[in-house]
């Protein structure tokens, strides 16, 4: 099978979905109304609620939901062969992820820009809200703690050339933010200068890699940065940084597409493949390939930052649905890079022969970076420079996820403080400090765990986040199911058809419940039980089941009241 044909078919499917399915969902199901004033106007505060140009907001939203997700997920998901991964990315994006993102965005807009966790109280109930907030807290604190560790390792040991470009971009972004919002510089010239400066510092980073800072030192630096970024006005750093960052991705995607056209390689990987030690395709493919198809993290971005910046409901379709399609396209290109842009079928089989060896982060990133380098090299771009550019894009998007996630965790703490009437902790400074402390716990707190190595019982010490990381994928997809649940309840109460959100919700619940059950059995069957993993898994399942029951009781009560 030719990779160019698969890419063209995927793009055609995305374009058709945007032209027809997204219009149907937005108009007939969500009833988007451009005449309604958005929270960006009704709650303007210059910090989080800021009316924003759709071109800037699309870049911010796209960069925030993307991060490393659509790269690392597909890069390991292809271990089952290119066909299952590609089908899940294309159809998952169209019917699951894009509908999920757009629906939650609309629900948040109709509830004054409140986050998915907070507005759950109005739609489902107070107990469900508290449960959801705790689930979000665990997901964000765990994920951002591990991201801080991963970025630190990348900066210190793997991609030192990315340090100057990543941190210089923050200064460039702040200058662009001030230029546009304070000095009233038109967006176009500000964008041109900002993008040119951003690309120039990539060259500086390649010439002058930073090698003197250790990984632990980077972790502390990143935590301080995340604290500062989470309290700054969104227009000053987060929004312009993500906007400019998105151009790296646009350029990268364009270069990859040109490479696919020029090289038009045959798929080296088999369509279906069974690797040593790999878990069953169902349900784990749908857990591994998350952001490229559907991800719970997206509903936190849609309702946490994006809904507070949209200046017209008419922009929901292009930002909510279109942003997810753009991420789906990136995931398709990652699949092509990892399965077609390799030397030979034998090389691919060697790289993906063993699931345990292939699932580490370096293996995932190297598979994509190497494949991308081959695609860009097919039309004259020097291979080393191509791989460096791609690696800088990868690290920059990991940073995007870190500070966006910290801001979202800040929102979560603010809502928890209000719910439990802890007013002193509800302001953005206190909530940000608590958010960074939680992230720091998972990144820095060492936990002792016992494992079996070569028949011997060995005690090892790891950061808490690394111990619990294997629960992230399942928890993230559970969060997606909960977002679809809230959207379905909203639509039901509005008398709208719920099938378009209900079917994806049921599927994601089935996938995550099956995955968590399999993991629980594995934890219980282990020679030495990992109690933190076991207890956390049980609690997550209980919270999920409880939320579903709460939603069912709420709807049943409404039906009874309606009938009477």
MARDO-88239 format. One line per 8 residues: their letters; for each residue x, y, z of C-alpha. Coordinates in steps of 0.5 Angstrom, whole numbers, padded with zeros to 4 digits. Example, Ala and Ser with C-alpha at 12.3 -4.5 7.8 and 13.67 -1.06 7.14 Angstrom:
AS> 0025:-0009:0016 ~ 0027:-0002:0014
//
This chain:
XXXXXXXX> 0000:0000:0000 ~ 0003:0007:-0002 ~ 0003:0012:0004 ~ 0001:0018:-0001 ~ -0005:0014:-0002 ~ -0007:0013:0005 ~ -0005:0021:0007 ~ -0010:0023:0001
XXXXXXXX> -0015:0019:0003 ~ -0015:0021:0010 ~ -0015:0028:0008 ~ -0021:0027:0004 ~ -0024:0024:0010 ~ -0023:0030:0014 ~ -0025:0035:0009 ~ -0031:0032:0008
XXXXXXXX> -0033:0031:0015 ~ -0031:0038:0017 ~ -0036:0040:0011 ~ -0042:0036:0013 ~ -0042:0033:0019 ~ -0039:0038:0023 ~ -0044:0043:0020 ~ -0050:0038:0022
XXXXXXXX> -0047:0037:0029 ~ -0046:0045:0030 ~ -0053:0047:0027 ~ -0058:0041:0028 ~ -0055:0039:0035 ~ -0051:0044:0039 ~ -0055:0050:0036 ~ -0049:0055:0035
XXXXXXXX> -0052:0062:0035 ~ -0047:0067:0033 ~ -0051:0073:0036 ~ -0050:0070:0043 ~ -0045:0074:0047 ~ -0040:0070:0050 ~ -0036:0069:0057 ~ -0030:0073:0054
XXXXXXXX> -0035:0079:0054 ~ -0040:0078:0059 ~ -0034:0076:0064 ~ -0028:0080:0061 ~ -0022:0081:0067 ~ -0016:0081:0062 ~ -0013:0075:0066 ~ -0017:0069:0063
XXXXXXXX> -0023:0072:0060 ~ -0020:0076:0054 ~ -0024:0076:0047 ~ -0019:0074:0042 ~ -0018:0074:0034 ~ -0020:0067:0032 ~ -0014:0066:0028 ~ -0010:0067:0035
XXXXXXXX> -0015:0063:0039 ~ -0014:0057:0034 ~ -0007:0057:0034 ~ -0007:0057:0042 ~ -0012:0052:0042 ~ -0009:0047:0037 ~ -0002:0048:0041 ~ -0005:0046:0047
XXXXXXXX> -0009:0040:0045 ~ -0003:0037:0041 ~ 0003:0037:0046 ~ 0006:0030:0045 ~ 0000:0026:0045 ~ -0001:0026:0037 ~ 0006:0024:0037 ~ 0008:0019:0042
XXXXXXXX> 0001:0015:0042 ~ 0001:0014:0034 ~ 0008:0012:0035 ~ 0007:0006:0039 ~ 0000:0005:0037 ~ 0003:0002:0030 ~ 0006:-0004:0034 ~ -0001:-0007:0032
XXXXXXXX> 0000:-0005:0025 ~ -0001:0001:0021 ~ -0008:-0001:0019 ~ -0012:-0001:0026 ~ -0008:0005:0028 ~ -0010:0009:0022 ~ -0017:0007:0022 ~ -0018:0009:0029
XXXXXXXX> -0014:0016:0028 ~ -0019:0018:0022 ~ -0026:0015:0025 ~ -0024:0017:0032 ~ -0022:0024:0030 ~ -0029:0025:0026 ~ -0034:0022:0030 ~ -0031:0022:0037
XXXXXXXX> -0025:0027:0038 ~ -0028:0033:0034 ~ -0035:0032:0037 ~ -0033:0031:0044 ~ -0028:0038:0044 ~ -0034:0042:0040 ~ -0039:0039:0045 ~ -0036:0041:0051
XXXXXXXX> -0034:0048:0048 ~ -0041:0049:0047 ~ -0043:0047:0054 ~ -0038:0051:0057 ~ -0040:0057:0053 ~ -0047:0056:0055 ~ -0045:0056:0062 ~ -0041:0063:0063
XXXXXXXX> -0034:0059:0061 ~ -0034:0055:0067 ~ -0030:0049:0067 ~ -0032:0042:0065 ~ -0031:0040:0073 ~ -0035:0046:0075 ~ -0041:0046:0071 ~ -0042:0038:0072
XXXXXXXX> -0046:0041:0079 ~ -0051:0044:0074 ~ -0052:0038:0070 ~ -0051:0032:0074 ~ -0051:0034:0081 ~ -0046:0037:0087 ~ -0043:0030:0088 ~ -0042:0028:0081
XXXXXXXX> -0038:0035:0081 ~ -0034:0034:0087 ~ -0032:0027:0084 ~ -0030:0030:0077 ~ -0026:0035:0080 ~ -0022:0030:0084 ~ -0021:0026:0078 ~ -0019:0032:0074
XXXXXXXX> -0014:0033:0080 ~ -0011:0027:0079 ~ -0010:0027:0072 ~ -0007:0034:0071 ~ -0002:0033:0077 ~ 0000:0026:0075 ~ 0001:0028:0068 ~ 0004:0035:0069
XXXXXXXX> 0009:0032:0074 ~ 0011:0027:0069 ~ 0012:0032:0063 ~ 0016:0036:0068 ~ 0021:0030:0069 ~ 0021:0028:0061 ~ 0022:0035:0059 ~ 0028:0036:0064
XXXXXXXX> 0031:0029:0061 ~ 0030:0032:0054 ~ 0034:0038:0056 ~ 0039:0035:0060 ~ 0041:0029:0056 ~ 0038:0029:0049 ~ 0036:0035:0046 ~ 0040:0041:0049
XXXXXXXX> 0040:0045:0042 ~ 0032:0046:0044 ~ 0033:0050:0050 ~ 0035:0057:0047 ~ 0029:0056:0042 ~ 0024:0054:0047 ~ 0026:0059:0053 ~ 0027:0065:0047
XXXXXXXX> 0020:0064:0045 ~ 0017:0066:0051 ~ 0020:0073:0051 ~ 0018:0073:0043 ~ 0011:0071:0045 ~ 0011:0076:0051 ~ 0013:0082:0046 ~ 0008:0080:0041
XXXXXXXX> 0003:0080:0046 ~ 0004:0087:0049 ~ 0005:0089:0041 ~ -0002:0086:0039 ~ -0006:0088:0046 ~ -0002:0094:0049 ~ 0001:0098:0043 ~ -0005:0095:0038
XXXXXXXX> 0000:0093:0033 ~ -0004:0089:0027 ~ -0004:0082:0028 ~ 0000:0080:0021 ~ 0006:0084:0022 ~ 0007:0082:0029 ~ 0006:0075:0027 ~ 0011:0075:0021
XXXXXXXX> 0016:0078:0026 ~ 0015:0073:0031 ~ 0015:0067:0027 ~ 0022:0070:0024 ~ 0025:0071:0031 ~ 0022:0064:0033 ~ 0025:0061:0027 ~ 0032:0065:0028
XXXXXXXX> 0033:0062:0035 ~ 0032:0055:0033 ~ 0039:0056:0029 ~ 0042:0059:0035 ~ 0040:0053:0039 ~ 0043:0049:0034 ~ 0050:0053:0034 ~ 0050:0053:0042
XXXXXXXX> 0047:0048:0046 ~ 0046:0048:0053 ~ 0050:0043:0057 ~ 0051:0045:0064 ~ 0044:0044:0067 ~ 0043:0037:0070 ~ 0036:0034:0069 ~ 0034:0035:0077
XXXXXXXX> 0036:0043:0076 ~ 0031:0043:0070 ~ 0026:0040:0074 ~ 0026:0046:0079 ~ 0027:0051:0073 ~ 0021:0048:0070 ~ 0016:0048:0076 ~ 0018:0055:0077
XXXXXXXX> 0016:0057:0070 ~ 0010:0053:0071 ~ 0008:0057:0077 ~ 0009:0064:0074 ~ 0006:0062:0067 ~ 0000:0060:0071 ~ -0002:0067:0074 ~ 0000:0071:0068
XXXXXXXX> -0005:0074:0064 ~ -0007:0069:0058 ~ -0006:0075:0053 ~ 0001:0076:0055 ~ 0005:0069:0055 ~ 0000:0063:0054 ~ -0004:0065:0048 ~ 0001:0069:0044
XXXXXXXX> 0006:0063:0046 ~ 0002:0058:0043 ~ 0000:0062:0037 ~ 0007:0062:0035 ~ 0008:0055:0037 ~ 0003:0053:0032 ~ 0007:0056:0026 ~ 0012:0051:0028
XXXXXXXX> 0007:0045:0027 ~ 0004:0048:0021 ~ 0011:0049:0018 ~ 0013:0042:0020 ~ 0006:0039:0018 ~ 0007:0042:0011 ~ 0014:0039:0010 ~ 0012:0032:0012
XXXXXXXX> 0006:0033:0007 ~ 0011:0035:0002 ~ 0016:0029:0004 ~ 0010:0024:0003 ~ 0009:0027:-0004 ~ 0016:0027:-0006 ~ 0018:0020:-0003 ~ 0011:0017:-0004
XXXXXXXX> 0014:0011:0000 ~ 0011:0004:0000 ~ 0008:0002:0007 ~ 0014:-0002:0010 ~ 0010:-0004:0016 ~ 0005:-0010:0016 ~ -0002:-0008:0016 ~ -0003:-0012:0022
XXXXXXXX> 0002:-0014:0027 ~ 0003:-0018:0034 ~ 0009:-0016:0038 ~ 0012:-0020:0043 ~ 0009:-0018:0050 ~ 0004:-0013:0047 ~ -0003:-0013:0050 ~ -0009:-0014:0047
XXXXXXXX> -0011:-0010:0041 ~ -0018:-0009:0044 ~ -0018:-0005:0049 ~ -0011:-0002:0049 ~ -0010:0001:0042 ~ -0016:0006:0044 ~ -0012:0008:0050 ~ -0005:0008:0047
XXXXXXXX> -0007:0013:0041 ~ -0011:0018:0045 ~ -0010:0025:0043 ~ -0010:0023:0036 ~ -0017:0021:0036 ~ -0020:0023:0043 ~ -0017:0025:0049 ~ -0020:0027:0056
XXXXXXXX> -0015:0033:0056 ~ -0018:0036:0051 ~ -0025:0038:0055 ~ -0020:0041:0060 ~ -0017:0046:0055 ~ -0024:0047:0051 ~ -0028:0049:0058 ~ -0022:0051:0061
XXXXXXXX> -0018:0056:0057 ~ -0021:0056:0050 ~ -0028:0058:0052 ~ -0026:0064:0056 ~ -0023:0067:0050 ~ -0028:0066:0044 ~ -0031:0072:0042 ~ -0036:0069:0038
XXXXXXXX> -0040:0063:0038 ~ -0039:0062:0030 ~ -0032:0061:0031 ~ -0034:0054:0035 ~ -0034:0050:0029 ~ -0027:0052:0026 ~ -0024:0052:0033 ~ -0027:0046:0036
XXXXXXXX> -0028:0041:0031 ~ -0023:0044:0026 ~ -0017:0044:0031 ~ -0019:0036:0033 ~ -0018:0035:0025 ~ -0011:0038:0025 ~ -0009:0034:0030 ~ -0012:0028:0027
XXXXXXXX> -0008:0030:0021 ~ -0001:0030:0025 ~ -0003:0023:0028 ~ -0004:0021:0021 ~ 0003:0024:0019 ~ 0006:0021:0025 ~ 0004:0014:0023 ~ 0006:0015:0016
XXXXXXXX> 0013:0017:0019 ~ 0014:0011:0023 ~ 0011:0006:0018 ~ 0013:0008:0011 ~ 0019:0013:0012 ~ 0024:0007:0015 ~ 0029:0003:0011 ~ 0026:-0003:0010
XXXXXXXX> 0021:-0008:0013 ~ 0026:-0012:0017 ~ 0028:-0005:0020 ~ 0021:-0004:0022 ~ 0020:-0011:0025 ~ 0027:-0010:0029 ~ 0024:-0004:0032 ~ 0017:-0006:0034
XXXXXXXX> 0019:-0013:0035 ~ 0018:-0013:0043 ~ 0013:-0008:0046 ~ 0017:-0007:0052 ~ 0023:-0005:0048 ~ 0018:0000:0044 ~ 0014:0003:0049 ~ 0019:0008:0052
XXXXXXXX> 0019:0015:0051 ~ 0026:0015:0047 ~ 0024:0010:0043 ~ 0017:0013:0041 ~ 0020:0020:0039 ~ 0026:0017:0036 ~ 0022:0013:0031 ~ 0018:0019:0029
XXXXXXXX> 0024:0024:0029 ~ 0028:0019:0024 ~ 0022:0018:0020 ~ 0021:0025:0019 ~ 0028:0026:0018 ~ 0028:0021:0012 ~ 0021:0025:0009 ~ 0024:0032:0009
XXXXXXXX> 0031:0029:0007 ~ 0027:0026:0001 ~ 0027:0033:-0003 ~ 0034:0036:0000 ~ 0033:0038:0007 ~ 0040:0036:0011 ~ 0038:0030:0015 ~ 0041:0032:0021
XXXXXXXX> 0038:0039:0021 ~ 0031:0036:0019 ~ 0031:0032:0025 ~ 0034:0038:0030 ~ 0028:0042:0027 ~ 0023:0036:0029 ~ 0026:0035:0036 ~ 0025:0042:0037
XXXXXXXX> 0018:0042:0035 ~ 0017:0036:0040 ~ 0020:0039:0046 ~ 0017:0046:0045 ~ 0010:0042:0045 ~ 0012:0039:0051 ~ 0013:0045:0054 ~ 0006:0048:0052
XXXXXXXX> 0003:0042:0055 ~ 0006:0043:0062 ~ 0004:0051:0063 ~ -0003:0050:0060 ~ -0004:0044:0064 ~ -0001:0048:0070 ~ -0006:0053:0069 ~ -0012:0048:0068
XXXXXXXX> -0010:0045:0075 ~ -0010:0052:0078 ~ -0017:0053:0075 ~ -0019:0046:0079 ~ -0016:0048:0085 ~ -0020:0055:0085 ~ -0026:0051:0084 ~ -0025:0046:0089
XXXXXXXX> -0024:0051:0094 ~ -0030:0055:0092 ~ -0034:0048:0093 ~ -0031:0047:0100 ~ -0032:0054:0102 ~ -0024:0055:0103 ~ -0024:0062:0100 ~ -0017:0064:0102
XXXXXXXX> -0015:0058:0097 ~ -0019:0061:0091 ~ -0015:0066:0089 ~ -0011:0065:0083 ~ -0004:0066:0087 ~ -0006:0061:0092 ~ -0009:0056:0087 ~ -0003:0056:0083
XXXXXXXX> 0002:0055:0089 ~ -0002:0049:0090 ~ -0002:0047:0083 ~ 0005:0047:0083 ~ 0006:0043:0089 ~ 0002:0038:0087 ~ 0006:0037:0080 ~ 0012:0037:0084
XXXXXXXX> 0010:0032:0089 ~ 0009:0027:0083 ~ 0016:0030:0080 ~ 0020:0030:0086 ~ 0017:0025:0091 ~ 0021:0019:0091 ~ 0017:0013:0093 ~ 0020:0006:0094
XXXXXXXX> 0017:0000:0091 ~ 0019:-0007:0090 ~ 0019:-0011:0084 ~ 0022:-0018:0082 ~ 0028:-0018:0078 ~ 0032:-0024:0075 ~ 0028:-0028:0081 ~ 0030:-0024:0086
XXXXXXXX> 0026:-0019:0090 ~ 0029:-0012:0089 ~ 0027:-0005:0092 ~ 0027:0001:0087 ~ 0026:0008:0088 ~ 0022:0012:0083 ~ 0019:0019:0083 ~ 0011:0018:0085
XXXXXXXX> 0009:0020:0078 ~ 0013:0015:0074 ~ 0010:0009:0079 ~ 0003:0011:0077 ~ 0004:0013:0070 ~ 0001:0007:0067 ~ -0005:0009:0070 ~ -0005:0016:0066
XXXXXXXX> -0008:0013:0059 ~ -0014:0010:0062 ~ -0015:0016:0066 ~ -0015:0020:0061 ~ -0020:0016:0056 ~ -0024:0016:0062 ~ -0024:0023:0063 ~ -0026:0024:0055
XXXXXXXX> -0032:0019:0057 ~ -0034:0023:0063 ~ -0034:0030:0058 ~ -0038:0026:0053 ~ -0043:0024:0059 ~ -0044:0031:0061 ~ -0045:0034:0054 ~ -0050:0028:0053
XXXXXXXX> -0054:0030:0059 ~ -0054:0037:0057 ~ -0057:0035:0050 ~ -0062:0031:0053 ~ -0064:0037:0058 ~ -0065:0041:0052 ~ -0069:0036:0048 ~ -0064:0035:0043
XXXXXXXX> -0061:0028:0040 ~ -0056:0025:0044 ~ -0054:0019:0040 ~ -0048:0023:0037 ~ -0045:0024:0044 ~ -0048:0018:0047 ~ -0045:0012:0043 ~ -0038:0015:0043
XXXXXXXX> -0039:0016:0051 ~ -0041:0008:0051 ~ -0035:0006:0047 ~ -0030:0010:0051 ~ -0033:0007:0058 ~ -0033:0000:0055 ~ -0026:0001:0053 ~ -0023:0004:0059
XXXXXXXX> -0027:-0001:0064 ~ -0024:-0006:0060 ~ -0017:-0004:0060 ~ -0018:-0002:0068 ~ -0020:-0009:0069 ~ -0015:-0012:0066 ~ -0010:-0008:0069 ~ -0013:-0010:0076
XXXXXXXX> -0012:-0017:0075 ~ -0005:-0016:0073 ~ -0004:-0012:0079 ~ -0007:-0018:0083 ~ -0003:-0023:0080 ~ 0003:-0020:0081 ~ 0008:-0024:0085 ~ 0009:-0017:0089
XXXXXXXX> 0003:-0013:0089 ~ 0004:-0006:0088 ~ -0001:-0003:0093 ~ -0001:0005:0090 ~ -0003:0002:0083 ~ -0008:-0002:0086 ~ -0011:0002:0091 ~ -0011:0008:0086
XXXXXXXX> -0014:0004:0080 ~ -0020:0002:0085 ~ -0021:0009:0087 ~ -0022:0011:0079 ~ -0027:0006:0078 ~ -0031:0007:0084 ~ -0031:0015:0082 ~ -0033:0013:0075
XXXXXXXX> -0038:0008:0076 ~ -0041:0013:0081 ~ -0041:0019:0076 ~ -0045:0015:0071 ~ -0050:0013:0077 ~ -0051:0020:0079 ~ -0052:0022:0072 ~ -0057:0016:0071
XXXXXXXX> -0061:0018:0077 ~ -0061:0026:0075 ~ -0064:0024:0068 ~ -0069:0019:0072 ~ -0071:0024:0077 ~ -0072:0029:0071 ~ -0076:0024:0067 ~ -0081:0023:0073
XXXX> -0082:0030:0074 ~ -0083:0032:0067 ~ -0088:0026:0067 ~ -0092:0029:0073
//
